[in-house]
Amino acid sequence: MARYYFHIRDGWNVIPDDEGIECSTWGAACVEAYASADDLAAAALRDGLPRSAVAIEIVDQAGNVLGRVAVPEQRCLG
């Protein structure tokens, strides 16, 4: 299994994931990143914060950014 890290990028700021998690496949790492993005979007909605420039970066053990998942902008329609 490979260890992936899920850093939070907010514009120029990065909040590093120092622990990471082991995932059996790249697909499993992507599922984790999307779940983290959904959690951040829900917290932003709850706290009334914009999330338009926030993303989760999927990083390998060597520090290479393998992918990014944008945190969705949650809006209440009605």
Backbone as XML, in Angstrom:
<?xml version="1.0"?>
<chain id="A" units="angstrom">
  <residue number="1" name="MET">
    <atom name="N" x="0.843" y="-1.186" z="0.000"/>
    <atom name="CA" x="0.000" y="0.000" z="0.000"/>
    <atom name="C" x="0.883" y="1.242" z="0.000"/>
  </residue>
  <residue number="2" name="ALA">
    <atom name="N" x="0.383" y="2.251" z="-0.627"/>
    <atom name="CA" x="1.113" y="3.520" z="-0.700"/>
    <atom name="C" x="0.517" y="4.507" z="0.294"/>
  </residue>
  <residue number="3" name="ARG">
    <atom name="N" x="1.360" y="5.388" z="0.806"/>
    <atom name="CA" x="0.898" y="6.437" z="1.721"/>
    <atom name="C" x="0.692" y="7.712" z="0.915"/>
  </residue>
  <residue number="4" name="TYR">
    <atom name="N" x="-0.478" y="8.299" z="1.106"/>
    <atom name="CA" x="-0.827" y="9.557" z="0.453"/>
    <atom name="C" x="-1.098" y="10.609" z="1.522"/>
  </residue>
  <residue number="5" name="TYR">
    <atom name="N" x="-0.792" y="11.842" z="1.173"/>
    <atom name="CA" x="-1.012" y="12.976" z="2.062"/>
    <atom name="C" x="-2.023" y="13.904" z="1.398"/>
  </residue>
  <residue number="6" name="PHE">
    <atom name="N" x="-2.851" y="14.537" z="2.209"/>
    <atom name="CA" x="-3.930" y="15.375" z="1.687"/>
    <atom name="C" x="-3.786" y="16.785" z="2.261"/>
  </residue>
  <residue number="7" name="HIS">
    <atom name="N" x="-2.957" y="17.574" z="1.579"/>
    <atom name="CA" x="-2.712" y="18.944" z="2.008"/>
    <atom name="C" x="-3.895" y="19.820" z="1.610"/>
  </residue>
  <residue number="8" name="ILE">
    <atom name="N" x="-4.197" y="20.795" z="2.448"/>
    <atom name="CA" x="-5.252" y="21.753" z="2.134"/>
    <atom name="C" x="-4.581" y="23.015" z="1.606"/>
  </residue>
  <residue number="9" name="ARG">
    <atom name="N" x="-4.941" y="23.413" z="0.401"/>
    <atom name="CA" x="-4.391" y="24.630" z="-0.198"/>
    <atom name="C" x="-5.494" y="25.666" z="-0.283"/>
  </residue>
  <residue number="10" name="ASP">
    <atom name="N" x="-5.202" y="26.828" z="0.306"/>
    <atom name="CA" x="-6.128" y="27.961" z="0.283"/>
    <atom name="C" x="-5.381" y="29.130" z="-0.334"/>
  </residue>
  <residue number="11" name="GLY">
    <atom name="N" x="-5.486" y="29.265" z="-1.646"/>
    <atom name="CA" x="-4.693" y="30.285" z="-2.335"/>
    <atom name="C" x="-3.225" y="29.938" z="-2.233"/>
  </residue>
  <residue number="12" name="TRP">
    <atom name="N" x="-2.442" y="30.828" z="-1.630"/>
    <atom name="CA" x="-1.000" y="30.597" z="-1.478"/>
    <atom name="C" x="-0.666" y="29.830" z="-0.209"/>
  </residue>
  <residue number="13" name="ASN">
    <atom name="N" x="-1.611" y="29.694" z="0.698"/>
    <atom name="CA" x="-1.373" y="29.021" z="1.973"/>
    <atom name="C" x="-1.610" y="27.524" z="1.852"/>
  </residue>
  <residue number="14" name="VAL">
    <atom name="N" x="-0.757" y="26.756" z="2.530"/>
    <atom name="CA" x="-0.903" y="25.302" z="2.544"/>
    <atom name="C" x="-0.930" y="24.830" z="3.995"/>
  </residue>
  <residue number="15" name="ILE">
    <atom name="N" x="-1.925" y="24.026" z="4.296"/>
    <atom name="CA" x="-1.980" y="23.360" z="5.594"/>
    <atom name="C" x="-1.577" y="21.915" z="5.327"/>
  </residue>
  <residue number="16" name="PRO">
    <atom name="N" x="-0.365" y="21.536" z="5.746"/>
    <atom name="CA" x="0.122" y="20.204" z="5.402"/>
    <atom name="C" x="-0.537" y="19.102" z="6.225"/>
  </residue>
  <residue number="17" name="ASP">
    <atom name="N" x="-0.701" y="17.974" z="5.594"/>
    <atom name="CA" x="-1.130" y="16.741" z="6.253"/>
    <atom name="C" x="0.151" y="15.995" z="6.585"/>
  </residue>
  <residue number="18" name="ASP">
    <atom name="N" x="0.546" y="15.993" z="7.837"/>
    <atom name="CA" x="1.810" y="15.375" z="8.235"/>
    <atom name="C" x="1.707" y="13.872" z="8.454"/>
  </residue>
  <residue number="19" name="GLU">
    <atom name="N" x="0.483" y="13.350" z="8.591"/>
    <atom name="CA" x="0.309" y="11.929" z="8.868"/>
    <atom name="C" x="0.026" y="11.120" z="7.617"/>
  </residue>
  <residue number="20" name="GLY">
    <atom name="N" x="-0.879" y="11.602" z="6.775"/>
    <atom name="CA" x="-1.267" y="10.858" z="5.594"/>
    <atom name="C" x="-2.003" y="9.576" z="5.965"/>
  </residue>
  <residue number="21" name="ILE">
    <atom name="N" x="-2.420" y="8.853" z="4.940"/>
    <atom name="CA" x="-3.043" y="7.550" z="5.159"/>
    <atom name="C" x="-2.578" y="6.601" z="4.066"/>
  </residue>
  <residue number="22" name="GLU">
    <atom name="N" x="-2.609" y="5.317" z="4.375"/>
    <atom name="CA" x="-2.275" y="4.307" z="3.391"/>
    <atom name="C" x="-3.532" y="3.949" z="2.613"/>
  </residue>
  <residue number="23" name="CYS">
    <atom name="N" x="-3.396" y="3.935" z="1.302"/>
    <atom name="CA" x="-4.501" y="3.571" z="0.413"/>
    <atom name="C" x="-4.023" y="2.443" z="-0.492"/>
  </residue>
  <residue number="24" name="SER">
    <atom name="N" x="-4.918" y="1.527" z="-0.771"/>
    <atom name="CA" x="-4.551" y="0.374" z="-1.589"/>
    <atom name="C" x="-4.402" y="0.726" z="-3.064"/>
  </residue>
  <residue number="25" name="THR">
    <atom name="N" x="-5.109" y="1.774" z="-3.517"/>
    <atom name="CA" x="-5.052" y="2.170" z="-4.919"/>
    <atom name="C" x="-5.127" y="3.681" z="-5.040"/>
  </residue>
  <residue number="26" name="TRP">
    <atom name="N" x="-4.794" y="4.182" z="-6.235"/>
    <atom name="CA" x="-4.944" y="5.605" z="-6.524"/>
    <atom name="C" x="-6.408" y="5.999" z="-6.402"/>
  </residue>
  <residue number="27" name="GLY">
    <atom name="N" x="-7.304" y="5.149" z="-6.841"/>
    <atom name="CA" x="-8.739" y="5.421" z="-6.751"/>
    <atom name="C" x="-9.188" y="5.606" z="-5.315"/>
  </residue>
  <residue number="28" name="ALA">
    <atom name="N" x="-8.655" y="4.793" z="-4.415"/>
    <atom name="CA" x="-9.001" y="4.926" z="-2.994"/>
    <atom name="C" x="-8.505" y="6.263" z="-2.442"/>
  </residue>
  <residue number="29" name="ALA">
    <atom name="N" x="-7.331" y="6.709" z="-2.903"/>
    <atom name="CA" x="-6.808" y="8.011" z="-2.474"/>
    <atom name="C" x="-7.718" y="9.131" z="-2.977"/>
  </residue>
  <residue number="30" name="CYS">
    <atom name="N" x="-8.216" y="8.997" z="-4.193"/>
    <atom name="CA" x="-9.128" y="10.004" z="-4.749"/>
    <atom name="C" x="-10.435" y="10.054" z="-3.968"/>
  </residue>
  <residue number="31" name="VAL">
    <atom name="N" x="-10.950" y="8.905" z="-3.578"/>
    <atom name="CA" x="-12.177" y="8.858" z="-2.766"/>
    <atom name="C" x="-11.954" y="9.597" z="-1.453"/>
  </residue>
  <residue number="32" name="GLU">
    <atom name="N" x="-10.808" y="9.395" z="-0.824"/>
    <atom name="CA" x="-10.477" y="10.100" z="0.422"/>
    <atom name="C" x="-10.409" y="11.610" z="0.193"/>
  </residue>
  <residue number="33" name="ALA">
    <atom name="N" x="-9.800" y="12.027" z="-0.907"/>
    <atom name="CA" x="-9.678" y="13.458" z="-1.203"/>
    <atom name="C" x="-11.049" y="14.087" z="-1.410"/>
  </residue>
  <residue number="34" name="TYR">
    <atom name="N" x="-11.934" y="13.411" z="-2.151"/>
    <atom name="CA" x="-13.283" y="13.943" z="-2.369"/>
    <atom name="C" x="-14.070" y="14.006" z="-1.060"/>
  </residue>
  <residue number="35" name="ALA">
    <atom name="N" x="-13.899" y="13.006" z="-0.208"/>
    <atom name="CA" x="-14.582" y="13.026" z="1.088"/>
    <atom name="C" x="-14.081" y="14.191" z="1.939"/>
  </residue>
  <residue number="36" name="SER">
    <atom name="N" x="-12.777" y="14.442" z="1.921"/>
    <atom name="CA" x="-12.211" y="15.571" z="2.666"/>
    <atom name="C" x="-12.726" y="16.894" z="2.121"/>
  </residue>
  <residue number="37" name="ALA">
    <atom name="N" x="-12.818" y="16.992" z="0.805"/>
    <atom name="CA" x="-13.335" y="18.219" z="0.178"/>
    <atom name="C" x="-14.784" y="18.460" z="0.586"/>
  </residue>
  <residue number="38" name="ASP">
    <atom name="N" x="-15.584" y="17.403" z="0.599"/>
    <atom name="CA" x="-16.981" y="17.539" z="1.030"/>
    <atom name="C" x="-17.078" y="17.976" z="2.484"/>
  </residue>
  <residue number="39" name="ASP">
    <atom name="N" x="-16.212" y="17.417" z="3.344"/>
    <atom name="CA" x="-16.198" y="17.806" z="4.759"/>
    <atom name="C" x="-15.838" y="19.279" z="4.927"/>
  </residue>
  <residue number="40" name="LEU">
    <atom name="N" x="-14.840" y="19.742" z="4.172"/>
    <atom name="CA" x="-14.442" y="21.153" z="4.248"/>
    <atom name="C" x="-15.559" y="22.065" z="3.755"/>
  </residue>
  <residue number="41" name="ALA">
    <atom name="N" x="-16.240" y="21.652" z="2.687"/>
    <atom name="CA" x="-17.338" y="22.457" z="2.153"/>
    <atom name="C" x="-18.474" y="22.550" z="3.164"/>
  </residue>
  <residue number="42" name="ALA">
    <atom name="N" x="-18.789" y="21.455" z="3.821"/>
    <atom name="CA" x="-19.856" y="21.456" z="4.822"/>
    <atom name="C" x="-19.490" y="22.353" z="6.003"/>
  </residue>
  <residue number="43" name="ALA">
    <atom name="N" x="-18.230" y="22.295" z="6.441"/>
    <atom name="CA" x="-17.785" y="23.141" z="7.547"/>
    <atom name="C" x="-17.836" y="24.613" z="7.151"/>
  </residue>
  <residue number="44" name="ALA">
    <atom name="N" x="-17.458" y="24.923" z="5.907"/>
    <atom name="CA" x="-17.499" y="26.309" z="5.440"/>
    <atom name="C" x="-18.932" y="26.819" z="5.393"/>
  </residue>
  <residue number="45" name="LEU">
    <atom name="N" x="-19.842" y="25.989" z="4.922"/>
    <atom name="CA" x="-21.245" y="26.375" z="4.865"/>
    <atom name="C" x="-21.778" y="26.635" z="6.272"/>
  </residue>
  <residue number="46" name="ARG">
    <atom name="N" x="-21.444" y="25.750" z="7.187"/>
    <atom name="CA" x="-21.877" y="25.888" z="8.577"/>
    <atom name="C" x="-21.332" y="27.179" z="9.199"/>
  </residue>
  <residue number="47" name="ASP">
    <atom name="N" x="-20.083" y="27.508" z="8.874"/>
    <atom name="CA" x="-19.424" y="28.666" z="9.471"/>
    <atom name="C" x="-19.591" y="29.946" z="8.664"/>
  </residue>
  <residue number="48" name="GLY">
    <atom name="N" x="-20.256" y="29.855" z="7.507"/>
    <atom name="CA" x="-20.492" y="31.031" z="6.683"/>
    <atom name="C" x="-19.259" y="31.543" z="5.975"/>
  </residue>
  <residue number="49" name="LEU">
    <atom name="N" x="-18.332" y="30.644" z="5.636"/>
    <atom name="CA" x="-17.085" y="31.042" z="4.982"/>
    <atom name="C" x="-17.083" y="30.660" z="3.514"/>
  </residue>
  <residue number="50" name="PRO">
    <atom name="N" x="-16.496" y="31.490" z="2.653"/>
    <atom name="CA" x="-16.385" y="31.121" z="1.237"/>
    <atom name="C" x="-15.296" y="30.070" z="1.053"/>
  </residue>
  <residue number="51" name="ARG">
    <atom name="N" x="-15.462" y="29.175" z="0.099"/>
    <atom name="CA" x="-14.465" y="28.133" z="-0.139"/>
    <atom name="C" x="-14.059" y="28.069" z="-1.602"/>
  </residue>
  <residue number="52" name="SER">
    <atom name="N" x="-14.237" y="29.129" z="-2.356"/>
    <atom name="CA" x="-14.024" y="29.073" z="-3.796"/>
    <atom name="C" x="-12.570" y="28.796" z="-4.200"/>
  </residue>
  <residue number="53" name="ALA">
    <atom name="N" x="-11.579" y="29.131" z="-3.381"/>
    <atom name="CA" x="-10.178" y="28.955" z="-3.768"/>
    <atom name="C" x="-9.487" y="27.836" z="-2.996"/>
  </residue>
  <residue number="54" name="VAL">
    <atom name="N" x="-10.257" y="26.972" z="-2.355"/>
    <atom name="CA" x="-9.673" y="25.917" z="-1.534"/>
    <atom name="C" x="-9.654" y="24.605" z="-2.313"/>
  </residue>
  <residue number="55" name="ALA">
    <atom name="N" x="-8.561" y="23.858" z="-2.148"/>
    <atom name="CA" x="-8.441" y="22.555" z="-2.796"/>
    <atom name="C" x="-7.699" y="21.587" z="-1.882"/>
  </residue>
  <residue number="56" name="ILE">
    <atom name="N" x="-7.930" y="20.316" z="-2.103"/>
    <atom name="CA" x="-7.174" y="19.256" z="-1.452"/>
    <atom name="C" x="-6.129" y="18.791" z="-2.457"/>
  </residue>
  <residue number="57" name="GLU">
    <atom name="N" x="-4.865" y="18.806" z="-2.056"/>
    <atom name="CA" x="-3.797" y="18.294" z="-2.904"/>
    <atom name="C" x="-3.446" y="16.883" z="-2.450"/>
  </residue>
  <residue number="58" name="ILE">
    <atom name="N" x="-3.434" y="15.964" z="-3.382"/>
    <atom name="CA" x="-3.037" y="14.589" z="-3.093"/>
    <atom name="C" x="-1.545" y="14.490" z="-3.396"/>
  </residue>
  <residue number="59" name="VAL">
    <atom name="N" x="-0.771" y="14.134" z="-2.369"/>
    <atom name="CA" x="0.691" y="14.162" z="-2.458"/>
    <atom name="C" x="1.241" y="12.783" z="-2.096"/>
  </residue>
  <residue number="60" name="ASP">
    <atom name="N" x="2.274" y="12.343" z="-2.828"/>
    <atom name="CA" x="2.890" y="11.051" z="-2.506"/>
    <atom name="C" x="3.984" y="11.228" z="-1.459"/>
  </residue>
  <residue number="61" name="GLN">
    <atom name="N" x="4.615" y="10.115" z="-1.092"/>
    <atom name="CA" x="5.640" y="10.144" z="-0.042"/>
    <atom name="C" x="6.859" y="10.968" z="-0.411"/>
  </residue>
  <residue number="62" name="ALA">
    <atom name="N" x="7.100" y="11.146" z="-1.703"/>
    <atom name="CA" x="8.247" y="11.940" z="-2.158"/>
    <atom name="C" x="7.928" y="13.431" z="-2.223"/>
  </residue>
  <residue number="63" name="GLY">
    <atom name="N" x="6.667" y="13.802" z="-1.941"/>
    <atom name="CA" x="6.281" y="15.204" z="-1.967"/>
    <atom name="C" x="5.735" y="15.673" z="-3.305"/>
  </residue>
  <residue number="64" name="ASN">
    <atom name="N" x="5.536" y="14.752" z="-4.228"/>
    <atom name="CA" x="4.989" y="15.104" z="-5.542"/>
    <atom name="C" x="3.474" y="15.268" z="-5.464"/>
  </residue>
  <residue number="65" name="VAL">
    <atom name="N" x="2.972" y="16.373" z="-6.002"/>
    <atom name="CA" x="1.526" y="16.585" z="-6.068"/>
    <atom name="C" x="0.999" y="15.742" z="-7.222"/>
  </residue>
  <residue number="66" name="LEU">
    <atom name="N" x="0.130" y="14.782" z="-6.897"/>
    <atom name="CA" x="-0.398" y="13.859" z="-7.898"/>
    <atom name="C" x="-1.739" y="14.307" z="-8.459"/>
  </residue>
  <residue number="67" name="GLY">
    <atom name="N" x="-2.455" y="15.124" z="-7.690"/>
    <atom name="CA" x="-3.753" y="15.590" z="-8.131"/>
    <atom name="C" x="-4.327" y="16.604" z="-7.171"/>
  </residue>
  <residue number="68" name="ARG">
    <atom name="N" x="-5.386" y="17.279" z="-7.614"/>
    <atom name="CA" x="-6.069" y="18.278" z="-6.788"/>
    <atom name="C" x="-7.565" y="18.080" z="-6.905"/>
  </residue>
  <residue number="69" name="VAL">
    <atom name="N" x="-8.248" y="18.289" z="-5.792"/>
    <atom name="CA" x="-9.698" y="18.221" z="-5.772"/>
    <atom name="C" x="-10.191" y="19.550" z="-5.208"/>
  </residue>
  <residue number="70" name="ALA">
    <atom name="N" x="-10.958" y="20.281" z="-5.992"/>
    <atom name="CA" x="-11.496" y="21.562" z="-5.533"/>
    <atom name="C" x="-12.577" y="21.311" z="-4.483"/>
  </residue>
  <residue number="71" name="VAL">
    <atom name="N" x="-12.585" y="22.170" z="-3.472"/>
    <atom name="CA" x="-13.643" y="22.114" z="-2.464"/>
    <atom name="C" x="-14.841" y="22.807" z="-3.065"/>
  </residue>
  <residue number="72" name="PRO">
    <atom name="N" x="-15.966" y="22.100" z="-3.182"/>
    <atom name="CA" x="-17.130" y="22.710" z="-3.842"/>
    <atom name="C" x="-17.700" y="23.872" z="-3.050"/>
  </residue>
  <residue number="73" name="GLU">
    <atom name="N" x="-18.126" y="24.871" z="-3.782"/>
    <atom name="CA" x="-18.813" y="26.019" z="-3.178"/>
    <atom name="C" x="-20.248" y="25.577" z="-2.914"/>
  </residue>
  <residue number="74" name="GLN">
    <atom name="N" x="-20.604" y="25.487" z="-1.663"/>
    <atom name="CA" x="-21.944" y="25.044" z="-1.284"/>
    <atom name="C" x="-22.867" y="26.250" z="-1.202"/>
  </residue>
  <residue number="75" name="ARG">
    <atom name="N" x="-24.018" y="26.135" z="-1.846"/>
    <atom name="CA" x="-25.005" y="27.224" z="-1.815"/>
    <atom name="C" x="-26.359" y="26.652" z="-1.469"/>
  </residue>
  <residue number="76" name="CYS">
    <atom name="N" x="-27.099" y="27.379" z="-0.697"/>
    <atom name="CA" x="-28.454" y="26.984" z="-0.366"/>
    <atom name="C" x="-29.392" y="27.612" z="-1.389"/>
  </residue>
  <residue number="77" name="LEU">
    <atom name="N" x="-30.086" y="26.790" z="-2.124"/>
    <atom name="CA" x="-31.019" y="27.280" z="-3.134"/>
    <atom name="C" x="-32.443" y="27.206" z="-2.576"/>
  </residue>
  <residue number="78" name="GLY">
    <atom name="N" x="-33.188" y="28.223" z="-2.821"/>
    <atom name="CA" x="-34.560" y="28.148" z="-2.340"/>
    <atom name="C" x="-35.284" y="29.454" z="-2.419"/>
  </residue>
</chain>
